Amino acid sequence: MAEVKYIHCDPYKRGIHVFIGNLDELKEWVVKEYDASDEEDFRNFVLETKSIPKAMAQFFYSYSNGNGVALIPKFPKTPKEIASVSHELLHATFLILNYCYVEYNDESCGNEAFTYLHEHLLINALEKEGYEEFKNT
């Protein structure tokens, strides 16, 4: 059974969903969650995705509102699984901040916004509390 959790990023008024399940379950969830008229590009991008590597996570991003969905095949336990989730959440970090016009730079703590947001996303994704079951039809 799939699970989903929303992680809100307060200062940026954006967030991501973390979806634990497979691509077919995610597609069912997207059809229920996203209205075609509001998020047509994002919805179609997810629905048109043919496959992803079975053991890997994947991040889907909405360019229309700066939100996204991280697809994770199972709750991460091993270092490799946690690293895969971290990889996808780093994509989320860059895309959220890019959407909010925060530029990455390595001068004078210019990367702190990125590292703190990445930490926030990763901690919340790895906390088991807050996930809700998604029952596919």
C-alpha positions in Angstrom: 0.0 0.0 0.0 1.3 3.4 -1.0 1.9 6.3 1.5 2.2 10.0 0.9 3.3 12.9 3.0 3.4 16.7 2.3 6.4 18.6 3.5 5.8 22.4 3.7 8.6 24.8 3.3 7.3 27.8 5.2 9.6 30.6 4.1 9.2 29.8 0.4 5.5 29.1 0.5 6.1 25.9 -1.4 6.4 22.3 -0.6 6.7 18.8 -1.9 4.9 15.5 -1.5 6.9 12.4 -0.7 5.2 9.4 -2.2 6.2 5.9 -1.2 5.0 3.4 -3.8 5.5 2.6 -7.4 5.0 4.7 -10.6 1.5 3.3 -11.3 0.3 4.2 -7.8 1.8 7.6 -8.2 -0.1 8.1 -11.4 -3.4 7.1 -9.8 -2.6 9.6 -6.9 -1.8 12.4 -9.3 -5.1 11.9 -11.2 -7.0 12.2 -7.9 -4.8 15.0 -6.4 -4.1 17.3 -9.4 -6.8 18.9 -11.4 -5.9 18.8 -15.1 -6.8 22.5 -15.6 -4.7 23.7 -12.6 -1.6 21.6 -13.1 -1.9 20.3 -16.6 1.8 20.3 -17.5 2.9 18.7 -14.2 0.0 16.1 -14.3 0.8 15.2 -17.9 4.5 14.9 -17.2 3.9 12.3 -14.5 1.3 10.5 -16.4 3.4 10.3 -19.6 6.5 8.9 -17.7 6.9 5.4 -19.0 9.2 4.0 -16.4 11.9 4.7 -13.9 14.7 2.5 -12.5 12.9 0.1 -10.1 15.1 0.6 -7.1 15.6 4.3 -7.5 13.8 7.4 -6.3 12.6 10.1 -8.8 11.6 13.7 -8.4 8.8 15.3 -10.5 8.6 19.1 -10.4 5.9 21.6 -11.3 7.3 24.6 -13.1 3.9 26.3 -12.7 4.0 26.6 -8.9 7.3 25.4 -7.6 6.0 22.3 -5.9 6.9 18.7 -6.6 6.6 15.0 -5.8 9.4 12.7 -4.8 8.6 9.1 -5.7 10.3 6.6 -3.4 9.8 2.9 -4.0 10.0 2.0 -0.3 10.8 3.6 3.0 14.6 4.0 2.9 16.7 2.0 5.4 20.1 1.3 3.8 22.7 4.0 3.2 22.2 3.6 -0.6 18.4 4.1 -0.3 18.9 7.1 2.0 21.4 8.6 -0.5 19.0 8.1 -3.4 16.3 10.0 -1.4 18.8 12.7 -0.5 19.7 13.0 -4.2 16.1 13.6 -5.3 15.5 16.0 -2.4 18.5 18.0 -3.5 16.8 18.4 -6.9 13.8 19.6 -5.0 15.9 22.0 -3.0 17.5 23.6 -6.1 14.1 23.8 -8.0 12.2 25.3 -5.1 14.8 28.0 -4.5 15.3 28.6 -8.2 11.5 29.1 -8.4 11.8 31.7 -5.6 14.8 33.4 -7.3 17.3 32.4 -4.7 20.6 32.0 -6.4 23.2 29.5 -5.3 26.7 30.9 -4.6 29.6 29.7 -2.5 30.5 33.1 -1.2 29.7 34.4 2.3 27.2 31.7 3.3 25.3 32.0 0.0 24.7 28.3 0.1 23.1 28.2 3.6 19.6 28.6 2.2 20.2 25.4 0.1 21.7 23.4 2.9 19.1 24.2 5.4 16.2 23.6 3.0 17.8 20.3 2.0 18.2 19.3 5.6 14.5 20.2 6.3 13.2 18.1 3.4 15.4 15.1 4.3 14.6 15.1 8.0 10.9 15.3 7.2 11.0 12.6 4.5 12.8 10.2 6.8 10.5 10.7 9.8 7.8 8.0 9.6 5.2 10.2 11.3 2.9 12.1 9.0 2.6 9.6 6.1 -1.0 8.7 5.1 -2.0 5.6 3.3 -3.1 6.0 -0.3 -5.4 3.3 -1.3 -5.4 2.8 -5.0 -8.6 1.7 -6.8 
